[in-house]
Amino acid sequence: MKRFVPWLAVIIALLIIAAVLRQCRNAGAANYQTAMIMRGPVTQAVTATGTLNPVINVQVGSQVSGNIAKLSADFNSQVKAGQVVAQIDPALFQATVTQAEGDLANAQATLELARVNGKRTQELFAKKTSSQADVDQAMATLHQSEANVKIKQGALDKARADLEHCTITSPIDGVVISRSVDVGQTVAASLQAPIIFAIANDLTKMQIDANVAEADVGVVKIDQNVDFTVDAFPVETFHGKVVQVRNAPITVQNVVTYDTVIGVSNPDLKLKPGMTANVSIIIAHKDDVLQIKNAALRYRPPDATPVETKKTVTSRAGRSGPGRGGGGQQGAQRTVYVLPSGANRPEP
């Protein structure tokens, strides 16, 4: 038994040395992440962000100044065209109407008196008992009275219109998405109509106003399909179509974008006004083509030489969203490297 102990020690030492040598050899070898080349659909898309808005959003304001006496609608209220949604205290405007009616009645009485005096003066002039100057004076007074009646009538019409404007109605059928005032609050319409409500016509049909970069706007066309997500439903993809690419540039900190309007159907009312949408505008789509990972198109070994260009592909994916097979500059030549079985270095 003692005879085998030295040999056993030698064998164990040799195994340890072999393991150490293999570990050192493997430490110098690089580890590569590989992926299979497969066939499937490839989509080219332009990505952008935008905001969901109602297609028709009407801001309802007040044309007169005063205190809010009553609000007949609130957030999320369904309203019909012509329905009363707010009331401004009409007391002062009713008093103005009453005063204007009195002024008009007084002007009409003055006009009637001027007509009688004018007729009498003409009769006396015919009998040569009054002068031409008296006739001219009577006719001037009559004309002034007629003009004064028109002025007072206009003042009455304006007062009545202001009184009618105290009752604020909805101009469209829709739903109230915002309310800016409370009962008792004073609104001033001296410069512009203060906004009381914002009413959306139909929230089942919405639009995204997406800011598309000037480098991408040239490939965006009407009727292109659009996929988008919102933070409220991150795992759900919604769909729409491009309905308009507006020509007016939007410049923010020297970055130029163009408002691209995307029509969206919202039958279940999941989407809310103001949500941020992450948009992918589909500009090209191919089925059953070779798919290569973006990382493979960008990989280049540190010791690669310019001669290693035997197998190249043209990357035309452009800008694309996650999982869409894009990347790289349009038309750039890329070398795809493969790792043969048993090899420790990728080959072009």
KETORBA-700870 format. One line per 2 residues: for each residue x, y, z of N, C-alpha, C. Coordinates in pm, whole numbers, plus 50000, padded with zeros to 5 digits. Layout:
KETORBA-700870
X:Y:Z:X:Y:Z:X:Y:Z  ...
This chain:
KETORBA-700870
50084:49879:50000:50000:50000:50000:50087:50125:50000  50193:50119:50074:50281:50235:50081:50348:50262:49948
50358:50156:49862:50423:50171:49732:50341:50261:49639  50207:50261:49652:50122:50339:49561:50104:50485:49604
50139:50518:49726:50118:50656:49774:50198:50757:49694  50326:50736:49663:50399:50836:49582:50340:50852:49443
50300:50738:49382:50240:50750:49249:50108:50826:49252  50029:50806:49353:49901:50879:49364:49924:51028:49379
50024:51064:49455:50056:51206:49472:50101:51268:49340  50179:51190:49262:50225:51241:49133:50108:51262:49038
50014:51166:49035:49897:51178:48946:49813:51300:48983  49790:51320:49110:49710:51436:49156:49779:51566:49117
49911:51571:49132:49985:51693:49096:49975:51721:48947  49983:51613:48864:49971:51632:48719:49832:51682:48680
49729:51629:48745:49592:51676:48717:49576:51823:48754  49633:51862:48866:49623:52003:48908:49694:52093:48808
49814:52050:48763:49889:52131:48667:49813:52143:48535  49749:52034:48490:49673:52038:48364:49553:52132:48376
49486:52127:48491:49370:52215:48511:49412:52361:48511  49527:52390:48576:49575:52528:48581:49612:52576:48441
49678:52491:48364:49716:52530:48228:49594:52555:48140  49491:52472:48153:49369:52492:48074:49299:52621:48114
49298:52647:48246:49233:52770:48293:49306:52892:48239  49438:52886:48238:49515:53000:48185:49490:53018:48036
49479:52908:47963:49455:52916:47819:49316:52974:47791  49218:52930:47869:49081:52981:47850:49068:53127:47892
49153:53169:47987:49143:53308:48032:49179:53404:47922  49264:53361:47831:49303:53449:47721:49205:53449:47607
49110:53353:47606:49014:53347:47495:48896:53440:47523  48849:53506:47419:48736:53598:47434:48604:53521:47432
48506:53575:47505:48370:53519:47504:48284:53602:47411  48216:53538:47319:48135:53608:47220:47988:53573:47240
47904:53674:47224:47760:53651:47225:47714:53637:47080  47651:53526:47048:47609:53500:46911:47458:53495:46902
47407:53510:46781:47263:53502:46756:47241:53438:46620  47130:53367:46609:47097:53300:46484:47041:53400:46382
47072:53379:46256:47011:53456:46148:46882:53385:46108  46771:53458:46116:46640:53398:46090:46566:53480:45984
46454:53425:45941:46366:53496:45848:46241:53542:45922  46193:53659:45881:46073:53713:45942:46045:53853:45892
45944:53921:45949:45911:54057:45905:46009:54160:45961  46037:54261:45883:46121:54373:45925:46046:54502:45897
46044:54589:45995:45971:54715:45983:46066:54832:46002  46055:54931:45916:46131:55055:45929:46035:55161:45980
46075:55231:46083:45984:55326:46147:46057:55452:46190  45983:55561:46194:46030:55688:46248:45968:55703:46386
46050:55727:46485:46000:55740:46622:45989:55887:46660  45890:55914:46743:45867:56051:46791:45781:56043:46915
45767:56154:46983:45675:56164:47096:45569:56269:47063  45454:56252:47121:45345:56345:47095:45246:56346:47210
45143:56426:47194:45040:56442:47297:44904:56411:47238  44825:56335:47312:44689:56303:47270:44598:56421:47296
44518:56457:47196:44424:56568:47208:44292:56530:47143  44181:56591:47189:44055:56571:47117:44065:56631:46978
43991:56573:46883:43991:56627:46747:43929:56767:46747  43817:56783:46818:43752:56913:46831:43748:56949:46979
43814:57057:47015:43819:57102:47154:43781:57250:47156  43662:57280:47208:43610:57417:47206:43625:57478:47345
43684:57597:47348:43695:57671:47474:43577:57766:47485  43499:57747:47588:43378:57826:47609:43411:57938:47707
43389:58063:47664:43421:58177:47748:43302:58268:47768  43328:58379:47835:43224:58478:47863:43254:58606:47785
43150:58660:47721:43165:58785:47646:43138:58908:47732  43093:58886:47857:43066:58998:47947:43138:58973:48078
43159:59081:48152:43224:59072:48283:43118:59065:48392  43152:58994:48499:43060:58983:48611:43094:58866:48700
43008:58843:48799:43027:58734:48893:42956:58608:48842  43022:58493:48858:42960:58366:48822:42853:58334:48926
42728:58334:48883:42617:58307:48975:42585:58159:48983  42608:58084:48874:42569:57943:48873:42651:57869:48769
42689:57746:48803:42755:57656:48709:42667:57532:48693  42628:57504:48571:42538:57391:48545:42612:57271:48486
42744:57276:48480:42824:57165:48429:42954:57160:48508  43015:57043:48508:43140:57024:48581:43230:56931:48500
43343:56896:48556:43434:56804:48489:43360:56676:48449  43385:56630:48326:43330:56505:48272:43181:56510:48246
43118:56628:48258:42974:56638:48229:42949:56624:48080  42847:56546:48045:42801:56536:47906:42706:56652:47880
42731:56728:47774:42648:56845:47744:42601:56838:47600  42491:56906:47572:42435:56916:47438:42451:57059:47387
42451:57073:47256:42460:57207:47197:42340:57289:47241  42365:57412:47290:42258:57499:47337:42225:57481:47483
42283:57382:47549:42255:57360:47691:42324:57467:47775  42253:57519:47877:42309:57620:47966:42415:57553:48055
42535:57610:48055:42643:57554:48137:42687:57650:48247  42656:57778:48236:42694:57874:48339:42604:57997:48329
42595:58069:48441:42513:58190:48447:42590:58299:48520  42603:58414:48454:42663:58531:48518:42552:58615:48579
42577:58672:48696:42477:58754:48766:42423:58861:48671  42291:58857:48640:42237:58947:48537:42183:59079:48592
42195:59104:48722:42128:59221:48783:42170:59351:48716  42300:59374:48703:42347:59499:48644:42305:59511:48497
42307:59401:48427:42271:59403:48285:42120:59425:48266  42040:59371:48359:41896:59396:48353:41867:59543:48379
41940:59602:48473:41922:59745:48501:41962:59829:48379  42067:59788:48311:42110:59860:48190:42004:59852:48081
41940:59736:48068:41832:59720:47970:41716:59812:48005  41680:59817:48133:41569:59903:48175:41599:60049:48146
41721:60090:48176:41760:60229:48149:41758:60257:47999  41808:60163:47918:41809:60183:47773:41668:60190:47717
41576:60111:47773:41436:60118:47729:41377:60256:47760  41409:60311:47879:41360:60446:47913:41419:60552:47822
41549:60541:47792:41612:60638:47703:41550:60633:47563  41519:60512:47517:41458:60499:47385:41317:60559:47384
41241:60535:47491:41106:60592:47498:41112:60744:47499  41207:60800:47572:41222:60946:47577:41261:61001:47440
41352:60931:47369:41394:60975:47237:41278:60967:47137  41196:60865:47150:41081:60851:47060:40979:60963:47085
40960:61000:47213:40869:61111:47244:40923:61242:47188  41053:61263:47201:41115:61385:47146:41101:61388:46994
41114:61271:46930:41098:61263:46785:40955:61297:46745  40859:61248:46819:40719:61277:46786:40691:61427:46799
40748:61488:46904:40729:61633:46921:40796:61710:46808  40915:61665:46765:40985:61732:46656:40905:61721:46526
40838:61610:46503:40755:61595:46384:40637:61692:46387  40574:61704:46504:40460:61796:46516:40506:61939:46493
40617:61976:46556:40667:62113:46539:40708:62140:46395  40770:62041:46330:40809:62059:46191:40688:62078:46101
40584:62000:46123:40463:62014:46042:40397:62150:46064  40390:62194:46189:40327:62323:46219:40408:62437:46158
40541:62426:46166:40625:62533:46111:40606:62543:45960  40595:62429:45892:40573:62432:45747:40437:62493:45713
40335:62466:45795:40203:62525:45771:40207:62676:45789  40278:62721:45894:40289:62865:45916:40369:62931:45805
40471:62859:45756:40550:62915:45646:40465:62927:45520  40375:62831:45501:40286:62839:45384:40193:62959:45394
40158:62995:45518:40071:63111:45539:40151:63240:45552  40286:63226:45533:40376:63341:45538:40379:63406:45675
40356:63321:45780:40364:63375:45916:40490:63328:45988  40575:63248:45919:40705:63208:45975:40809:63217:45863
40934:63224:45905:41042:63243:45807:41101:63108:45764  41182:63118:45660:41251:62997:45613:41347:62944:45719
41405:63034:45796:41496:62993:45903:41424:62909:46006  41299:62946:46036:41221:62866:46132:41196:62724:46078
41168:62717:45947:41145:62586:45886:41273:62502:45891  41386:62564:45856:41513:62491:45858:41547:62441:45999
41521:62526:46097:41550:62487:46235:41462:62370:46279  41336:62373:46241:41242:62265:46277:41282:62133:46211
41324:62141:46083:41364:62019:46014:41494:61962:46072  41587:62049:46111:41711:62002:46172:41683:61932:46304
41591:61991:46382:41554:61928:46509:41490:61791:46486  41409:61781:46380:41345:61654:46347:41449:61548:46311
41546:61586:46228:41650:61491:46188:41737:61448:46307  41767:61542:46394:41844:61507:46514:41767:61409:46602
41638:61431:46612:41554:61342:46694:41549:61202:46633  41542:61194:46500:41541:61063:46435:41674:60990:46459
41785:61064:46448:41915:61003:46473:41929:60959:46618  41875:61039:46709:41884:61005:46851:41806:60878:46882
41693:60859:46814:41615:60737:46834:41696:60615:46790  41767:60627:46678:41849:60515:46631:41962:60484:46730
42022:60591:46786:42128:60570:46885:42074:60497:47007  41960:60542:47056:41901:60479:47175:41856:60336:47145
41810:60312:47022:41771:60176:46985:41893:60084:46983  42004:60136:46931:42127:60057:46930:42175:60027:47071
42166:60127:47161:42207:60105:47299:42120:59999:47366  41991:60001:47334:41900:59899:47390:41933:59760:47336
41960:59752:47206:41996:59622:47148:42123:59567:47212  42222:59654:47234:42346:59610:47297:42321:59564:47440
42240:59639:47513:42210:59601:47651:42139:59466:47657  42047:59444:47565:41977:59316:47562:42072:59202:47524
42164:59230:47431:42262:59127:47393:42353:59092:47510  42398:59194:47584:42480:59168:47702:42404:59086:47805
42275:59115:47820:42193:59039:47914:42183:58893:47869  42167:58871:47740:42161:58734:47689:42295:58662:47708
42406:58737:47697:42537:58675:47714:42564:58634:47859  42480:58680:47951:42495:58634:48089:42463:58485:48102
42385:58434:48009:42354:58292:48006:42448:58226:47905  42539:58143:47954:42643:58082:47870:42599:57940:47835
42599:57909:47707:42555:57778:47659:42668:57706:47588  42655:57576:47578:42754:57495:47506:42732:57508:47356
42838:57535:47279:42821:57546:47133:42814:57412:47062  42855:57303:47129:42860:57172:47064:42814:57064:47162
42782:56948:47106:42764:56828:47188:42902:56778:47229  42916:56735:47355:43046:56684:47396:43054:56660:47544
43178:56654:47592:43204:56631:47733:43299:56739:47784  43272:56787:47905:43355:56892:47966:43485:56827:48014
43598:56875:47962:43726:56819:48005:43801:56912:48100  43757:57038:48111:43819:57127:48210:43722:57238:48247
43736:57284:48371:43657:57398:48420:43755:57493:48488  43747:57623:48453:43848:57718:48500:43797:57816:48605
43668:57814:48639:43613:57910:48733:43528:57838:48836  43495:57911:48944:43406:57861:49048:43293:57961:49067
43187:57916:49132:43074:58004:49162:43122:58117:49253  43083:58240:49220:43124:58357:49296:43247:58425:49242
43318:58361:49154:43438:58420:49095:43400:58526:48994  43479:58633:48988:43455:58741:48893:43537:58717:48767
43471:58727:48653:43541:58716:48525:43540:58853:48459  43651:58888:48396:43665:59018:48330:43688:58995:48182
43601:59051:48101:43609:59032:47955:43653:59160:47885  43737:59239:47950:43775:59368:47892:43867:59351:47771
43964:59258:47779:44059:59240:47670:44025:59118:47585  43998:59005:47649:43961:58884:47577:43865:58803:47662
43790:58716:47596:43690:58638:47667:43758:58541:47763  43727:58548:47893:43785:58453:47988:43728:58313:47963
43815:58212:47972:43774:58075:47946:43708:58017:48071  43590:57959:48053:43517:57896:48163:43524:57745:48153
43497:57691:48036:43500:57547:48014:43580:57516:47888  43636:57394:47884:43686:57335:47760:43603:57211:47734
43541:57204:47616:43449:57096:47583:43503:57021:47461  43520:56890:47477:43564:56804:47365:43442:56745:47299
43444:56746:47166:43327:56701:47092:43304:56550:47105  43408:56469:47083:43390:56324:47082:43523:56259:47119
43530:56203:47241:43654:56143:47287:43678:56004:47231  43583:55950:47156:43608:55821:47090:43695:55838:46965
43711:55961:46920:43799:55992:46808:43897:56100:46854  44024:56064:46862:44125:56156:46911:44238:56168:46809
44333:56253:46841:44448:56271:46754:44573:56290:46838  44685:56250:46780:44815:56273:46842:44885:56383:46764
44932:56483:46835:45017:56586:46774:45161:56548:46807  45227:56484:46710:45363:56433:46730:45465:56529:46670
45575:56548:46741:45683:56634:46693:45787:56548:46620  45784:56553:46487:45875:56474:46405:45995:56559:46367
46114:56506:46387:46237:56580:46357:46246:56613:46208  46313:56725:46179:46324:56768:46039:46400:56666:45954
46487:56587:46016:46561:56485:45940:46471:56369:45898  46358:56353:45966:46269:56240:45938:46142:56279:45864
46108:56408:45864:45977:56448:45813:45963:56421:45663  46073:56409:45592:46066:56385:45448:46012:56249:45411
46018:56152:45502:45969:56016:45471:45832:55989:45532  45778:56085:45602:45646:56068:45665:45539:56113:45566
45443:56026:45539:45338:56053:45442:45201:56028:45504  45099:56091:45444:44961:56072:45488:44920:55927:45464
44840:55873:45557:44785:55736:45554:44886:55629:45595  45006:55668:45638:45098:55567:45691:45047:55516:45826
45064:55387:45850:45021:55328:45977:45113:55372:46090  45054:55379:46208:45127:55425:46326:45098:55331:46442
45202:55289:46513:45189:55218:46640:45237:55312:46750  45169:55307:46864:45213:55393:46974:45174:55331:47108
45245:55373:47210:45216:55331:47347:45203:55454:47435  45137:55436:47548:45125:55542:47648:45169:55484:47782
45214:55571:47871:45266:55525:48000:45158:55458:48084  45031:55497:48064:44924:55438:48143:44903:55290:48112
44933:55249:47988:44919:55109:47945:45047:55067:47873  45157:55048:47946:45287:55029:47881:45299:54901:47799
45218:54799:47828:45231:54673:47754:45132:54664:47639  45050:54765:47622:44949:54763:47515:44991:54857:47402
44978:54809:47280:45011:54889:47162:44883:54936:47095  44874:55065:47072:44759:55124:47004:44798:55157:46860
44698:55183:46779:44723:55203:46636:44652:55329:46586  44706:55386:46480:44645:55503:46417:44700:55521:46277
44666:55634:46216:44714:55667:46081:44752:55814:46076  44853:55844:45995:44892:55984:45973:44785:56051:45888
44731:56163:45938:44627:56235:45864:44676:56371:45814  44785:56422:45872:44833:56553:45828:44977:56573:45873
45059:56630:45784:45194:56674:45819:45197:56824:45797  45198:56900:45904:45185:57045:45893:45317:57108:45851
45306:57214:45771:45424:57279:45714:45491:57377:45809  45418:57423:45909:45475:57523:46000:45580:57458:46089
45702:57511:46091:45806:57453:46177:45785:57493:46323  45829:57405:46412:45829:57433:46555:45974:57432:46600
46025:57546:46646:46165:57557:46683:46177:57577:46834  46244:57484:46900:46268:57492:47044:46417:57468:47066
46485:57571:47119:46629:57564:47143:46705:57519:47019  46672:57582:46906:46737:57558:46777:46712:57417:46720
46619:57344:46779:46579:57213:46726:46447:57229:46652  46446:57193:46524:46327:57213:46440:46251:57081:46428
46122:57086:46458:46034:56971:46439:45909:57016:46364  45832:56919:46318:45709:56947:46245:45594:56869:46308
45483:56939:46329:45366:56877:46390:45303:56779:46292  45302:56652:46330:45240:56547:46249:45117:56498:46323
45000:56512:46259:44873:56477:46322:44839:56332:46288  44811:56255:46391:44782:56112:46376:44641:56086:46429
44555:56033:46343:44419:56001:46383:44415:55871:46461  44338:55872:46572:44334:55757:46664:44189:55726:46698
44153:55599:46693:44022:55554:46739:44032:55517:46887  43935:55562:46966:43937:55541:47111:43800:55494:47160
43751:55380:47111:43613:55339:47142:43589:55308:47288  43691:55257:47359:43672:55221:47500:43715:55333:47594
43752:55449:47539:43787:55568:47618:43905:55543:47712  43994:55452:47677:44114:55432:47758:44207:55552:47750
44218:55608:47631:44311:55719:47608:44249:55849:47656  44326:55928:47728:44278:56054:47786:44351:56172:47721
44284:56287:47713:44352:56406:47660:44475:56440:47744  44582:56476:47675:44704:56516:47744:44804:56405:47767
44766:56278:47740:44861:56168:47758:44978:56182:47660  45095:56140:47705:45213:56138:47619:45218:56006:47544
45233:56014:47413:45238:55895:47328:45377:55878:47270  45429:55756:47279:45556:55720:47215:45523:55656:47080
45551:55730:46974:45497:55699:46841:45603:55634:46753  45559:55533:46678:45641:55473:46572:45562:55480:46442
45607:55564:46350:45540:55580:46221:45602:55480:46123  45521:55386:46075:45571:55280:45987:45590:55337:45847
45716:55344:45803:45743:55399:45670:45779:55289:45569  45808:55167:45619:45836:55055:45528:45819:54925:45604
45778:54820:45532:45757:54689:45596:45782:54580:45493  45859:54478:45532:45886:54363:45446:45864:54236:45527
45805:54135:45460:45785:54004:45523:45887:53904:45471  45918:53804:45555:46003:53691:45518:46137:53736:45460
46208:53814:45539:46343:53856:45500:46442:53813:45610  46571:53810:45576:46672:53774:45674:46679:53880:45783
46682:53834:45907:46688:53924:46021:46822:53907:46092  46891:54018:46110:47019:54019:46179:47009:54119:46293
47062:54082:46408:47060:54171:46523:47133:54302:46492  47082:54411:46547:47149:54540:46530:47293:54535:46581
47313:54465:46693:47448:54459:46751:47546:54392:46655  47497:54295:46577:47586:54228:46481:47630:54322:46371
47543:54416:46334:47578:54512:46230:47679:54615:46280  47685:54633:46410:47774:54735:46466:47906:54675:46518
47912:54543:46530:48031:54480:46589:48149:54481:46491  48268:54507:46547:48392:54498:46470:48504:54459:46565
48576:54349:46537:48685:54308:46627:48792:54416:46636  48858:54424:46749:48963:54528:46765:49075:54516:46663
49106:54391:46619:49218:54373:46527:49172:54360:46382  49048:54403:46352:48997:54390:46215:49075:54481:46121
49094:54435:45998:49165:54514:45897:49070:54550:45784  49101:54653:45705:49012:54693:45596:48987:54584:45495
49078:54478:45487:49058:54374:45387:48941:54285:45422  48900:54286:45548:48795:54196:45592:48659:54253:45555
48631:54259:45431:48503:54312:45384:48441:54219:45283  48469:54088:45296:48417:53993:45198:48265:53980:45207
48213:53984:45329:48069:53966:45347:48013:54093:45409  47948:54174:45331:47892:54299:45381:47744:54303:45351
47673:54377:45434:47531:54403:45410:47509:54552:45417  47406:54599:45351:47371:54741:45354:47260:54761:45455
47288:54839:45558:47188:54865:45661:47102:54982:45618  46974:54957:45594:46881:55061:45551:46765:55073:45648
46786:55032:45768:46673:55032:45862:46640:55170:45912  46737:55263:45905:46709:55400:45948:46676:55404:46097
46596:55501:46137:46554:55515:46275:46435:55423:46301  46440:55352:46408:46331:55261:46437:46317:55244:46586
46203:55196:46624:46177:55172:46764:46235:55039:46808  46221:55005:46939:46273:54879:46989:46211:54761:46918
46294:54663:46882:46243:54543:46820:46206:54558:46675  46248:54666:46610:46207:54687:46472:46321:54663:46374
46433:54619:46422:46539:54581:46329:46605:54697:46262  46617:54812:46327:46680:54927:46262:46816:54953:46318
46875:55062:46276:47001:55104:46332:47099:55142:46226  47183:55238:46259:47289:55279:46166:47242:55383:46069
47336:55443:46001:47303:55542:45901:47248:55474:45778  47156:55539:45714:47093:55482:45596:47197:55463:45485
47202:55338:45433:47292:55310:45322:47434:55280:45364  47465:55272:45498:47602:55246:45541:47636:55098:45519
47763:55071:45480:47808:54934:45459:47853:54876:45593  47803:54757:45625:47836:54692:45750:47891:54552:45723
47990:54509:45801:48045:54375:45791:47985:54287:45899  47933:54170:45859:47877:54074:45953:47982:53968:45982
48013:53948:46109:48113:53849:46150:48043:53724:46200  48098:53608:46162:48045:53480:46206:48151:53409:46289
48106:53321:46380:48198:53246:46465:48184:53098:46431  48275:53045:46347:48267:52904:46310:48277:52814:46433
48220:52696:46423:48221:52601:46534:48364:52563:46570  48396:52577:46697:48529:52542:46746:48630:52653:46732
48597:52761:46662:48692:52870:46643:48688:52962:46764  48798:53031:46788:48804:53126:46899:48815:53269:46849
48793:53291:46721:48798:53426:46665:48693:53438:46555  48608:53545:46557:48506:53560:46452:48569:53593:46318
48505:53550:46212:48552:53574:46077:48448:53655:46000  48492:53745:45909:48396:53827:45833:48325:53743:45726
